[in-house]
Amino acid sequence: MEKERKNLSLLIKGFAKEVSIYMRETWEAPFMFRERQLHTFFAPVLSQFTDVFLMEAPVQRKWSSISSQQYNDSHGWVDYWCFYRKLVFLIELKHGFMSGRFGTPNKNVKQKWAQAIEQLDVIKDYADVQSETSGGAFRIALQLLPVFETANDGNPRLVGDREKLLEIQKTCMEVLEPNPNWSILWILQKSITGPFEYINGVEFYPGIIFLARVSEIHKKGK
């Protein structure tokens, strides 16, 4: 499991590099959007250190805990199917926002986290099959939370405040259920934290919190 967490760290470092280049060229924060835009930055990194990968990979879902009236069939998709060193990784990516002022996950963040966990729970049978034809399979719920701060006066308090950002990260680890078992904090370089002017005010992004729950499925008999 430790190697898989290390691979996640490499993925996030690569993501940070790609995003930093984009921000310096465009002066736009791509993580202010949603999941679809994030694929632009995750995909190039995955292509560098996986053997092969597929976005929006079709999978069989078993909706045992969800009303059949809500779903017409058992087909679905997982954001990333990756094959690396004979292991399969099934990654479900979610996006949210973390208010630096309140410092705790809001209802929307909690719902998206729970949704990612559920979406991976219902493909366990599919993951079992994948593990039988490989060296094993990992289901990974991955949530990206940009920490934002509104500072119309141009003087944000959180930019460069490592201790406060770590405190917010710790709160996320404790509040979300089930608890993440991996996390990393990207503290943005001051030159790209802002200001970003929007209709509702001026915002800064001092950091991004990445949270994951990694579930391993072994081959039968192991």
CYANA upper distance limits for C-alpha pairs under 8 A (distance plus 0.5 A):
  1 MET  CA      5 ARG  CA      6.93
  1 MET  CA    216 GLU  CA      8.14
  2 GLU  CA      6 LYS  CA      6.78
  3 LYS  CA      7 ASN  CA      6.76
  4 GLU  CA      8 LEU  CA      6.86
  5 ARG  CA      9 SER  CA      6.88
  5 ARG  CA    182 TRP  CA      7.58
  6 LYS  CA     10 LEU  CA      6.89
  7 ASN  CA     11 LEU  CA      6.74
  8 LEU  CA     12 ILE  CA      6.79
  9 SER  CA     13 LYS  CA      6.65
  9 SER  CA    184 ILE  CA      7.87
 10 LEU  CA     14 GLY  CA      6.65
 11 LEU  CA     15 PHE  CA      6.64
 11 LEU  CA     42 PHE  CA      7.91
 11 LEU  CA     45 VAL  CA      6.86
 11 LEU  CA     46 LEU  CA      7.50
 12 ILE  CA     16 ALA  CA      6.57
 13 LYS  CA     17 LYS  CA      6.83
 14 GLY  CA     18 GLU  CA      6.83
 14 GLY  CA     42 PHE  CA      8.32
 14 GLY  CA     45 VAL  CA      6.16
 15 PHE  CA     19 VAL  CA      6.61
 15 PHE  CA     41 PHE  CA      6.20
 15 PHE  CA     42 PHE  CA      6.21
 15 PHE  CA     45 VAL  CA      7.12
 16 ALA  CA     20 SER  CA      6.46
 16 ALA  CA    186 TRP  CA      8.08
 17 LYS  CA     21 ILE  CA      6.90
 18 GLU  CA     22 TYR  CA      6.92
 18 GLU  CA     41 PHE  CA      6.42
 19 VAL  CA     23 MET  CA      6.61
 19 VAL  CA     30 PRO  CA      7.83
 19 VAL  CA     41 PHE  CA      7.10
 20 SER  CA     24 ARG  CA      6.73
 20 SER  CA    192 ILE  CA      8.08
 21 ILE  CA     25 GLU  CA      6.83
 22 TYR  CA     26 THR  CA      6.55
 22 TYR  CA     27 TRP  CA      8.15
 22 TYR  CA     28 GLU  CA      8.11
 23 MET  CA     27 TRP  CA      5.25
 23 MET  CA     28 GLU  CA      5.77
 23 MET  CA     29 ALA  CA      6.48
 23 MET  CA     30 PRO  CA      8.12
 23 MET  CA    192 ILE  CA      7.34
 24 ARG  CA    192 ILE  CA      7.55
 27 TRP  CA    192 ILE  CA      8.25
 28 GLU  CA    196 PHE  CA      8.13
 30 PRO  CA     37 GLN  CA      7.31
 30 PRO  CA     38 LEU  CA      7.76
 31 PHE  CA     37 GLN  CA      8.00
 31 PHE  CA     38 LEU  CA      7.18
 31 PHE  CA    146 PRO  CA      7.40
 32 MET  CA    146 PRO  CA      8.01
 33 PHE  CA     37 GLN  CA      7.05
 34 ARG  CA     38 LEU  CA      7.37
 34 ARG  CA     95 HIS  CA      6.48
 34 ARG  CA     96 GLY  CA      8.31
 35 GLU  CA     39 HIS  CA      7.29
 35 GLU  CA     93 LEU  CA      7.42
 35 GLU  CA     94 LYS  CA      6.67
 35 GLU  CA     95 HIS  CA      6.21
 36 ARG  CA     40 THR  CA      8.17
 37 GLN  CA     41 PHE  CA      8.33
 38 LEU  CA     42 PHE  CA      6.89
 39 HIS  CA     43 ALA  CA      6.13
 40 THR  CA     44 PRO  CA      7.81
 41 PHE  CA     45 VAL  CA      7.54
 42 PHE  CA     46 LEU  CA      6.76
 43 ALA  CA     47 SER  CA      6.70
 44 PRO  CA     48 GLN  CA      7.08
 45 VAL  CA     49 PHE  CA      7.48
 46 LEU  CA     50 THR  CA      6.17
 46 LEU  CA     53 PHE  CA      7.75
 47 SER  CA     51 ASP  CA      8.03
 47 SER  CA     52 VAL  CA      7.47
 47 SER  CA     53 PHE  CA      7.63
 49 PHE  CA     84 TYR  CA      8.17
 50 THR  CA     82 CYS  CA      7.15
 50 THR  CA     83 PHE  CA      6.60
 50 THR  CA     84 TYR  CA      5.32
 50 THR  CA     85 ARG  CA      8.39
 51 ASP  CA     82 CYS  CA      8.21
 51 ASP  CA     83 PHE  CA      6.20
 51 ASP  CA     84 TYR  CA      5.62
 51 ASP  CA     85 ARG  CA      7.78
 52 VAL  CA     82 CYS  CA      6.54
 52 VAL  CA     83 PHE  CA      5.94
 52 VAL  CA     84 TYR  CA      7.63
 53 PHE  CA     80 TYR  CA      7.34
 53 PHE  CA     81 TRP  CA      6.00
 53 PHE  CA     82 CYS  CA      4.70
 53 PHE  CA     83 PHE  CA      6.60
 54 LEU  CA     80 TYR  CA      6.22
 54 LEU  CA     81 TRP  CA      5.70
 54 LEU  CA     82 CYS  CA      7.00
 55 MET  CA     78 VAL  CA      8.07
 55 MET  CA     79 ASP  CA      5.94
 55 MET  CA     80 TYR  CA      5.19
 55 MET  CA     81 TRP  CA      7.04
 56 GLU  CA     77 TRP  CA      5.88
 56 GLU  CA     78 VAL  CA      5.88
 56 GLU  CA     79 ASP  CA      5.06
 56 GLU  CA     80 TYR  CA      6.52
 56 GLU  CA     81 TRP  CA      8.27
 57 ALA  CA     77 TRP  CA      5.70
 57 ALA  CA     78 VAL  CA      5.82
 57 ALA  CA     79 ASP  CA      6.93
 57 ALA  CA     80 TYR  CA      6.76
 57 ALA  CA     81 TRP  CA      6.45
 58 PRO  CA     75 HIS  CA      7.67
 58 PRO  CA     76 GLY  CA      6.28
 58 PRO  CA     77 TRP  CA      4.91
 58 PRO  CA     78 VAL  CA      7.10
 59 VAL  CA     75 HIS  CA      6.68
 59 VAL  CA     76 GLY  CA      5.94
 59 VAL  CA     77 TRP  CA      5.85
 59 VAL  CA     78 VAL  CA      7.27
 59 VAL  CA    123 ILE  CA      7.71
 59 VAL  CA    126 TYR  CA      7.34
 60 GLN  CA     74 SER  CA      6.31
 60 GLN  CA     75 HIS  CA      5.56
 60 GLN  CA     76 GLY  CA      6.72
 60 GLN  CA    123 ILE  CA      6.80
 60 GLN  CA    125 ASP  CA      8.50
 60 GLN  CA    126 TYR  CA      6.52
 61 ARG  CA     74 SER  CA      5.50
 61 ARG  CA     75 HIS  CA      6.33
 61 ARG  CA     76 GLY  CA      6.74
 61 ARG  CA    122 VAL  CA      5.69
 61 ARG  CA    123 ILE  CA      5.25
 61 ARG  CA    124 LYS  CA      8.49
 61 ARG  CA    125 ASP  CA      8.36
 61 ARG  CA    126 TYR  CA      7.81
 62 LYS  CA     74 SER  CA      6.57
 62 LYS  CA    122 VAL  CA      5.39
 62 LYS  CA    123 ILE  CA      6.72
 62 LYS  CA    125 ASP  CA      8.04
 63 TRP  CA     67 SER  CA      8.09
 63 TRP  CA     68 SER  CA      7.95
 63 TRP  CA     74 SER  CA      7.35
 63 TRP  CA    122 VAL  CA      6.36
 64 SER  CA    122 VAL  CA      7.88
 66 ILE  CA     70 GLN  CA      7.86
 67 SER  CA     71 TYR  CA      7.84
 68 SER  CA     72 ASN  CA      7.44
 78 VAL  CA     90 LEU  CA      7.26
 78 VAL  CA     91 ILE  CA      7.11
 78 VAL  CA     92 GLU  CA      6.37
 79 ASP  CA     90 LEU  CA      8.18
 79 ASP  CA     91 ILE  CA      6.43
 79 ASP  CA     92 GLU  CA      5.66
 79 ASP  CA     93 LEU  CA      6.87
 80 TYR  CA     89 PHE  CA      8.15
 80 TYR  CA     90 LEU  CA      6.28
 80 TYR  CA     91 ILE  CA      5.51
 80 TYR  CA     92 GLU  CA      7.24
 81 TRP  CA     88 VAL  CA      7.59
 81 TRP  CA     89 PHE  CA      6.31
 81 TRP  CA     90 LEU  CA      5.37
 81 TRP  CA     91 ILE  CA      7.09
 82 CYS  CA     88 VAL  CA      6.14
 82 CYS  CA     89 PHE  CA      5.44
 82 CYS  CA     90 LEU  CA      7.02
 83 PHE  CA     87 LEU  CA      6.11
 83 PHE  CA     88 VAL  CA      5.22
 83 PHE  CA     89 PHE  CA      6.88
 84 TYR  CA     88 VAL  CA      7.09
 84 TYR  CA     89 PHE  CA      8.38
 86 LYS  CA    134 SER  CA      6.08
 86 LYS  CA    135 GLY  CA      5.68
 86 LYS  CA    136 GLY  CA      8.07
 87 LEU  CA    131 SER  CA      8.27
 87 LEU  CA    134 SER  CA      6.42
 87 LEU  CA    135 GLY  CA      5.58
 87 LEU  CA    136 GLY  CA      5.76
 87 LEU  CA    137 ALA  CA      6.32
 87 LEU  CA    138 PHE  CA      8.31
 88 VAL  CA    130 GLN  CA      7.43
 88 VAL  CA    131 SER  CA      7.65
 88 VAL  CA    134 SER  CA      7.47
 88 VAL  CA    135 GLY  CA      8.15
 88 VAL  CA    136 GLY  CA      6.82
 88 VAL  CA    137 ALA  CA      5.09
 88 VAL  CA    138 PHE  CA      6.73
 89 PHE  CA    137 ALA  CA      6.31
 89 PHE  CA    138 PHE  CA      5.34
 89 PHE  CA    139 ARG  CA      6.57
 89 PHE  CA    140 ILE  CA      7.68
 90 LEU  CA    127 ALA  CA      8.49
 90 LEU  CA    137 ALA  CA      8.08
 90 LEU  CA    138 PHE  CA      6.61
 90 LEU  CA    139 ARG  CA      5.32
 90 LEU  CA    140 ILE  CA      6.51
 91 ILE  CA    139 ARG  CA      6.60
 91 ILE  CA    140 ILE  CA      5.21
 91 ILE  CA    141 ALA  CA      6.47
 91 ILE  CA    142 LEU  CA      7.40
 92 GLU  CA    116 ALA  CA      6.55
 92 GLU  CA    119 GLN  CA      8.25
 92 GLU  CA    120 LEU  CA      7.78
 92 GLU  CA    140 ILE  CA      6.77
 92 GLU  CA    141 ALA  CA      5.51
 92 GLU  CA    142 LEU  CA      6.52
 93 LEU  CA    116 ALA  CA      7.77
 93 LEU  CA    141 ALA  CA      6.83
 93 LEU  CA    142 LEU  CA      5.42
 93 LEU  CA    143 GLN  CA      6.31
 93 LEU  CA    144 LEU  CA      8.27
 94 LYS  CA    112 LYS  CA      6.98
 94 LYS  CA    113 TRP  CA      7.62
 94 LYS  CA    116 ALA  CA      7.43
 94 LYS  CA    141 ALA  CA      8.35
 94 LYS  CA    142 LEU  CA      6.72
 94 LYS  CA    143 GLN  CA      5.10
 94 LYS  CA    144 LEU  CA      6.82
 95 HIS  CA    109 VAL  CA      8.39
 95 HIS  CA    112 LYS  CA      8.16
 95 HIS  CA    143 GLN  CA      6.12
 95 HIS  CA    144 LEU  CA      5.47
 95 HIS  CA    145 LEU  CA      6.67
 96 GLY  CA    108 ASN  CA      7.88
 96 GLY  CA    109 VAL  CA      6.00
 96 GLY  CA    112 LYS  CA      8.21
 96 GLY  CA    143 GLN  CA      7.89
 96 GLY  CA    144 LEU  CA      6.83
 96 GLY  CA    145 LEU  CA      5.53
 96 GLY  CA    146 PRO  CA      7.61
 97 PHE  CA    109 VAL  CA      7.62
 97 PHE  CA    145 LEU  CA      5.54
 97 PHE  CA    146 PRO  CA      5.87
 97 PHE  CA    147 VAL  CA      6.86
 97 PHE  CA    148 PHE  CA      7.80
 98 MET  CA    103 GLY  CA      7.30
 98 MET  CA    104 THR  CA      7.50
 98 MET  CA    105 PRO  CA      6.78
 98 MET  CA    106 ASN  CA      8.14
 98 MET  CA    145 LEU  CA      6.25
 98 MET  CA    146 PRO  CA      6.38
 98 MET  CA    147 VAL  CA      5.13
 98 MET  CA    148 PHE  CA      6.80
 99 SER  CA    103 GLY  CA      6.21
 99 SER  CA    104 THR  CA      7.77
 99 SER  CA    105 PRO  CA      8.48
 99 SER  CA    147 VAL  CA      6.28
 99 SER  CA    148 PHE  CA      5.93
 99 SER  CA    149 GLU  CA      6.99
100 GLY  CA    147 VAL  CA      6.20
100 GLY  CA    148 PHE  CA      6.09
100 GLY  CA    149 GLU  CA      5.89
100 GLY  CA    158 LEU  CA      7.76
100 GLY  CA    168 ILE  CA      8.33
101 ARG  CA    149 GLU  CA      7.19
103 GLY  CA    168 ILE  CA      5.79
103 GLY  CA    171 THR  CA      8.11
104 THR  CA    168 ILE  CA      7.08
104 THR  CA    171 THR  CA      6.77
104 THR  CA    172 CYS  CA      6.90
104 THR  CA    175 VAL  CA      8.33
105 PRO  CA    109 VAL  CA      6.24
105 PRO  CA    110 LYS  CA      7.00
105 PRO  CA    172 CYS  CA      6.77
105 PRO  CA    175 VAL  CA      7.86
105 PRO  CA    176 LEU  CA      8.13
106 ASN  CA    110 LYS  CA      6.89
107 LYS  CA    111 GLN  CA      6.63
108 ASN  CA    112 LYS  CA      6.72
109 VAL  CA    113 TRP  CA      6.68
110 LYS  CA    114 ALA  CA      6.67
110 LYS  CA    176 LEU  CA      6.71
110 LYS  CA    177 GLU  CA      8.27
111 GLN  CA    115 GLN  CA      6.56
112 LYS  CA    116 ALA  CA      6.71
113 TRP  CA    117 ILE  CA      6.91
113 TRP  CA    141 ALA  CA      8.25
113 TRP  CA    143 GLN  CA      7.37
113 TRP  CA    176 LEU  CA      7.89
113 TRP  CA    177 GLU  CA      8.43
114 ALA  CA    118 GLU  CA      6.66
114 ALA  CA    177 GLU  CA      7.65
114 ALA  CA    178 PRO  CA      8.32
115 GLN  CA    119 GLN  CA      6.50
116 ALA  CA    120 LEU  CA      6.87
116 ALA  CA    141 ALA  CA      6.15
116 ALA  CA    142 LEU  CA      8.27
117 ILE  CA    121 ASP  CA      6.63
117 ILE  CA    141 ALA  CA      6.59
118 GLU  CA    122 VAL  CA      6.83
119 GLN  CA    123 ILE  CA      7.46
120 LEU  CA    124 LYS  CA      7.27
120 LEU  CA    139 ARG  CA      6.97
120 LEU  CA    140 ILE  CA      8.21
120 LEU  CA    141 ALA  CA      7.85
123 ILE  CA    127 ALA  CA      6.65
124 LYS  CA    128 ASP  CA      6.57
125 ASP  CA    129 VAL  CA      6.98
126 TYR  CA    130 GLN  CA      6.82
127 ALA  CA    131 SER  CA      6.62
127 ALA  CA    137 ALA  CA      6.73
127 ALA  CA    138 PHE  CA      8.19
127 ALA  CA    139 ARG  CA      8.12
127 ALA  CA    217 ILE  CA      7.72
128 ASP  CA    132 GLU  CA      6.93
128 ASP  CA    137 ALA  CA      7.97
128 ASP  CA    217 ILE  CA      7.20
128 ASP  CA    218 HIS  CA      8.46
128 ASP  CA    219 LYS  CA      8.10
129 VAL  CA    133 THR  CA      7.17
130 GLN  CA    134 SER  CA      6.82
130 GLN  CA    136 GLY  CA      7.75
130 GLN  CA    137 ALA  CA      6.89
131 SER  CA    135 GLY  CA      6.68
131 SER  CA    136 GLY  CA      4.62
131 SER  CA    137 ALA  CA      5.34
131 SER  CA    217 ILE  CA      7.15
131 SER  CA    218 HIS  CA      6.89
131 SER  CA    219 LYS  CA      6.03
132 GLU  CA    136 GLY  CA      7.46
132 GLU  CA    219 LYS  CA      5.98
132 GLU  CA    220 LYS  CA      7.86
135 GLY  CA    218 HIS  CA      8.37
135 GLY  CA    219 LYS  CA      7.70
136 GLY  CA    216 GLU  CA      8.17
136 GLY  CA    217 ILE  CA      6.58
136 GLY  CA    218 HIS  CA      5.65
136 GLY  CA    219 LYS  CA      6.35
137 ALA  CA    216 GLU  CA      6.56
137 ALA  CA    217 ILE  CA      5.67
137 ALA  CA    218 HIS  CA      7.22
138 PHE  CA    214 VAL  CA      7.16
138 PHE  CA    215 SER  CA      6.07
138 PHE  CA    216 GLU  CA      5.03
138 PHE  CA    217 ILE  CA      6.48
139 ARG  CA    214 VAL  CA      6.37
139 ARG  CA    215 SER  CA      5.60
139 ARG  CA    216 GLU  CA      6.98
139 ARG  CA    217 ILE  CA      8.44
140 ILE  CA    212 ALA  CA      6.98
140 ILE  CA    213 ARG  CA      6.18
140 ILE  CA    214 VAL  CA      5.12
140 ILE  CA    215 SER  CA      6.87
141 ALA  CA    212 ALA  CA      5.78
141 ALA  CA    213 ARG  CA      5.75
141 ALA  CA    214 VAL  CA      7.19
142 LEU  CA    210 PHE  CA      7.56
142 LEU  CA    211 LEU  CA      6.23
142 LEU  CA    212 ALA  CA      4.94
142 LEU  CA    213 ARG  CA      7.37
143 GLN  CA    210 PHE  CA      6.26
143 GLN  CA    211 LEU  CA      5.68
143 GLN  CA    212 ALA  CA      6.82
144 LEU  CA    208 ILE  CA      7.43
144 LEU  CA    209 ILE  CA      6.49
144 LEU  CA    210 PHE  CA      5.25
144 LEU  CA    211 LEU  CA      7.10
145 LEU  CA    208 ILE  CA      6.04
145 LEU  CA    209 ILE  CA      5.52
145 LEU  CA    210 PHE  CA      6.78
146 PRO  CA    205 TYR  CA      7.21
146 PRO  CA    207 GLY  CA      6.67
146 PRO  CA    208 ILE  CA      4.71
146 PRO  CA    209 ILE  CA      6.75
147 VAL  CA    205 TYR  CA      6.19
147 VAL  CA    206 PRO  CA      6.87
147 VAL  CA    207 GLY  CA      5.93
147 VAL  CA    208 ILE  CA      6.10
147 VAL  CA    209 ILE  CA      7.74
148 PHE  CA    203 GLU  CA      7.03
148 PHE  CA    204 PHE  CA      6.17
148 PHE  CA    205 TYR  CA      5.18
148 PHE  CA    206 PRO  CA      7.30
148 PHE  CA    207 GLY  CA      8.27
149 GLU  CA    156 PRO  CA      7.26
149 GLU  CA    158 LEU  CA      7.88
149 GLU  CA    203 GLU  CA      6.01
149 GLU  CA    204 PHE  CA      5.74
149 GLU  CA    205 TYR  CA      6.97
149 GLU  CA    206 PRO  CA      8.32
150 THR  CA    156 PRO  CA      7.86
150 THR  CA    201 GLY  CA      7.23
150 THR  CA    202 VAL  CA      6.15
150 THR  CA    203 GLU  CA      4.92
150 THR  CA    204 PHE  CA      6.90
151 ALA  CA    155 ASN  CA      6.46
151 ALA  CA    156 PRO  CA      5.89
151 ALA  CA    201 GLY  CA      8.05
151 ALA  CA    202 VAL  CA      6.15
151 ALA  CA    203 GLU  CA      6.43
151 ALA  CA    204 PHE  CA      7.71
152 ASN  CA    201 GLY  CA      6.47
152 ASN  CA    202 VAL  CA      5.46
152 ASN  CA    203 GLU  CA      7.96
154 GLY  CA    195 PRO  CA      7.54
154 GLY  CA    202 VAL  CA      7.95
156 PRO  CA    204 PHE  CA      7.46
157 ARG  CA    161 ASP  CA      7.90
158 LEU  CA    162 ARG  CA      8.50
158 LEU  CA    164 LYS  CA      7.61
158 LEU  CA    165 LEU  CA      7.90
158 LEU  CA    206 PRO  CA      6.71
159 VAL  CA    190 LYS  CA      7.32
159 VAL  CA    193 THR  CA      7.79
159 VAL  CA    204 PHE  CA      8.23
159 VAL  CA    205 TYR  CA      8.07
159 VAL  CA    206 PRO  CA      5.22
159 VAL  CA    207 GLY  CA      8.48
160 GLY  CA    187 ILE  CA      8.18
160 GLY  CA    190 LYS  CA      7.58
160 GLY  CA    206 PRO  CA      7.36
161 ASP  CA    165 LEU  CA      6.92
162 ARG  CA    166 LEU  CA      6.62
162 ARG  CA    187 ILE  CA      8.05
163 GLU  CA    167 GLU  CA      6.65
164 LYS  CA    168 ILE  CA      6.83
165 LEU  CA    169 GLN  CA      6.75
165 LEU  CA    207 GLY  CA      7.70
166 LEU  CA    170 LYS  CA      6.65
166 LEU  CA    185 LEU  CA      7.96
167 GLU  CA    171 THR  CA      6.77
168 ILE  CA    172 CYS  CA      6.88
169 GLN  CA    173 MET  CA      6.95
169 GLN  CA    183 SER  CA      8.48
169 GLN  CA    185 LEU  CA      7.69
169 GLN  CA    209 ILE  CA      6.86
170 LYS  CA    174 GLU  CA      6.88
171 THR  CA    175 VAL  CA      6.49
172 CYS  CA    176 LEU  CA      6.45
173 MET  CA    179 ASN  CA      6.40
173 MET  CA    180 PRO  CA      6.28
173 MET  CA    181 ASN  CA      8.45
173 MET  CA    183 SER  CA      8.26
173 MET  CA    211 LEU  CA      8.12
174 GLU  CA    179 ASN  CA      6.82
175 VAL  CA    179 ASN  CA      7.70
176 LEU  CA    180 PRO  CA      7.65
179 ASN  CA    213 ARG  CA      7.95
180 PRO  CA    211 LEU  CA      6.60
180 PRO  CA    212 ALA  CA      5.75
180 PRO  CA    213 ARG  CA      5.14
180 PRO  CA    214 VAL  CA      8.48
181 ASN  CA    211 LEU  CA      8.44
181 ASN  CA    212 ALA  CA      6.80
181 ASN  CA    213 ARG  CA      5.62
181 ASN  CA    214 VAL  CA      7.23
182 TRP  CA    211 LEU  CA      6.52
182 TRP  CA    212 ALA  CA      5.64
182 TRP  CA    213 ARG  CA      6.74
182 TRP  CA    214 VAL  CA      8.00
183 SER  CA    209 ILE  CA      7.80
183 SER  CA    210 PHE  CA      5.96
183 SER  CA    211 LEU  CA      4.99
183 SER  CA    212 ALA  CA      6.59
184 ILE  CA    209 ILE  CA      6.70
184 ILE  CA    210 PHE  CA      5.83
184 ILE  CA    211 LEU  CA      7.33
185 LEU  CA    207 GLY  CA      7.47
185 LEU  CA    208 ILE  CA      6.44
185 LEU  CA    209 ILE  CA      5.23
185 LEU  CA    210 PHE  CA      6.74
186 TRP  CA    207 GLY  CA      5.97
186 TRP  CA    208 ILE  CA      5.67
186 TRP  CA    209 ILE  CA      6.91
186 TRP  CA    210 PHE  CA      8.44
187 ILE  CA    206 PRO  CA      6.65
187 ILE  CA    207 GLY  CA      4.85
187 ILE  CA    208 ILE  CA      7.12
188 LEU  CA    192 ILE  CA      7.25
188 LEU  CA    193 THR  CA      6.69
188 LEU  CA    205 TYR  CA      8.04
188 LEU  CA    206 PRO  CA      6.18
188 LEU  CA    207 GLY  CA      5.80
188 LEU  CA    208 ILE  CA      8.16
189 GLN  CA    193 THR  CA      7.10
189 GLN  CA    206 PRO  CA      8.46
190 LYS  CA    194 GLY  CA      8.32
190 LYS  CA    206 PRO  CA      7.99
193 THR  CA    204 PHE  CA      5.86
193 THR  CA    205 TYR  CA      5.33
193 THR  CA    206 PRO  CA      5.94
193 THR  CA    207 GLY  CA      8.44
194 GLY  CA    203 GLU  CA      7.19
194 GLY  CA    204 PHE  CA      5.17
194 GLY  CA    205 TYR  CA      6.99
195 PRO  CA    202 VAL  CA      6.64
195 PRO  CA    203 GLU  CA      6.23
195 PRO  CA    204 PHE  CA      5.86
196 PHE  CA    202 VAL  CA      6.10
196 PHE  CA    203 GLU  CA      5.71
196 PHE  CA    204 PHE  CA      6.86
197 GLU  CA    201 GLY  CA      6.57
197 GLU  CA    202 VAL  CA      5.03
197 GLU  CA    203 GLU  CA      6.92
198 TYR  CA    202 VAL  CA      6.51
198 TYR  CA    203 GLU  CA      8.01
218 HIS  CA    222 LYS  CA      6.79
